[in-house]
Amino acid sequence: MRRRIQNGFTIVELLVVIGIIAALTAILLPGLGKARGMARRVSCGSNLRQIDMAMHLYLSENKDTYPCAQDPLPKKQPTDPNIWLWMGRGFRNFITPYFGEKIDINNPSVLRCPGDQTPASTYEATSYAYSMAFYHSPQQINDMNSSTDNYQNSRPSISQEADRVAKPAGKIIVGDWNSNHQRLNPGEDKGWWNGLGCRNFLFIDGRVQLLQAGKIRKANDGNPNPNLTIDGIEGIDWPQ
């Protein structure tokens, strides 16, 4: 009788194939991770450019003055939490009418960075911060020299005119609050108040740039903080 020949893989062949697959996976996964990170940065940059367009539409209808409100915003109910303009939720109300859609915690749209892992309920799904330099005078900003001045100060908000911007290519107006594009260890991410991580920033000239926090000029509080830029709206955040 003719001997039947059975086709199949030997144990050694299977181990070789598994080894090749493991090696290819190890090579490809970092590349895929970088590609996803790049996609998130590009999407975040697109968000900031749309915010820039909405800001210009607001300026054109408001005598070329930047969004300005009481800080914190007036409470609707006594039990409501304080809502600070610079954290994004306040300035959001000024520019969202120009996006053509309803934007809220359930539909944050361009106000949510795709790399932001902060729970949506923390800041009402708003990732971007708005510099205090655009609703306080340079004199007020220069009087603020502590991180607590970012969220506890008795200085009234003052509308700032667009023509007061001295260096449009160097002054940040809006940007990622957290280091959404470079993960920091738990407890290290303190937003604009430390020199760690990197963030996408929108400059007055419309440019969006990913910058390491350490490359931002030190502000009046000693931090790389576009809120308290020395000389406020007339100052410069980048380059050092």
Protein Blocks (a to p, Z undefined) as FASTA:
>chain_A
ZZdddddddfklmmmmmmmmmmmmmmmmmmmmmmmmmmmmmmmmmmmmmmmmmmmmmmmm
noopacddddddddfbfkbccddfknommmmmmmmmmnopacdfklnmjmbcfklcbdfk
lnoopabdcdfklmccfklmmmpccfklmmgcfbdcddddfklpmblmlccfbdcfblck
bccdehkagojmbcedjdddddfkopacdddfklpccdfkopacfklgghijmmcfbdZZ
